[in-house]
Amino acid sequence: MTTVAGVLGVDLGGTSFACEESATYNTQTRAYKGIKGGKGFLGVEGEGVIPFIEVTIRLDEGQASDAVQIKGETVILRCEDRTVTLTKGWLDGAREVDGAKNSIKCKFVGPACTEVF
């Protein structure tokens, strides 16, 4: 899992949105952890994890929170030093709406995520 600063924006299925300065993402599809036994380290065990992009999107004045809905579309996180692309992404779980800041915290998940520097 990577937290990145310098986020410029996010594209959801071709629609661009402004967002907060930082975001979190994961490009891996496997997570590994060590196995310990009575005689010390025995090996590693891997389990599947879902790639994701988590970002807080700022909405324009009067824009409804329903504007942020995708299913099976490409999510592109544009940063100053990299671009992160999530393929066939969808909104995971409930959105956290902050009416005072007119923003929505969203987590998008998909089968594959790549980053290009």
N, C-alpha and C positions, 0 to 999 in steps of 0.2 A: 504494500500500500504506500502510495507516494502522495505527499501534500506539496502543492506547488503554489508559488506566489507569482504575481505578474500576469494574472488572467485577463485577457482582452475581451472575451465574450464566448458565447456558446451558440452553436447552430443546431437546431432540432428539426430534422427533416427538411432542411433548406430555409427555415425561418431563423433569423438571427436575434439573439437576446443579449442585453447587457447583464453583467453579473458582478458579484463581489470580487475582490482582489485575489482571493485564494480558493483553491478547490482540492479535492482529494480524488485519486483514481487508483485502480489496480488493473494491470495488464496481464497478470498471471492467471493461469487456469488450474494450477496445482500448487498446494502448500505442503511443505515438508517439515516434519519435526523428528527429533531424535528419539530413539527408544533406548531406555536404560533398563538394565537387569541387575541381578545379584553380582555379576562380575563386571559391571560397568556398561560401557556403550555397546549396544548390540546391532545397531543399524539405523535406518531411517524409514519412516512411514509417510506415504503421500496420500493426500485427499484432494478431491476436486473443489475448486472455489470458483465463484462467478465473477468475471471481470465487471467493473463498474466505474462510473463517473458520478461524483457527488458534488453539487455546486449550488450556490444560492443565487437565484435569478432575480434581477431587479425588473419590475414591471413599470411600464409607462403610466402616467396619470390616467386613470379611468379604464385601464386595461384589466380585464377579468383574469382571475387565476386559472380559469379553464383554457386559456390560451396555451398553457404548457401541458399538452397531452400528446403523447406519441405512442405508437405501437408498431414495432418492426421497422423502425426507420433509423437512419444514421445520425449519431450524435457526435459533433465535433467540438472539442474544447480547444479554443485558440489561446495560446499563451505567448509571452514575449520570446521565449527561447525554445518552444516546442509546440507541436500539434498532436493532440490525442484524439483518436477516432475509435468510436464504439460502433460496431456493426449490428444491425437488427436490434436496436435498443428499444427498451420499453421502460415506463415509469414503475419503480418498485415501491410498493407500500404507499402509505399516506404522505401527502405533501405537508410540510410545516409552513403555514402561512403566517407572515408577520405584517399585520396591517399598518403598524406604525412606520415601518421602513418600506412598505409596499413591495415586499419581496417574498419569494417562495424558496424553501430549501428542498431540493429534489435529489433523488438517487436514481440514476438510470443504469440498468443492467443489460447485458447482452452476451452472446456466445464468444465474441472475440473483441479484443481491444489492442490497438497498436499506438506507439508513440514515435514521432519523427522529430529529431532535433535539427 
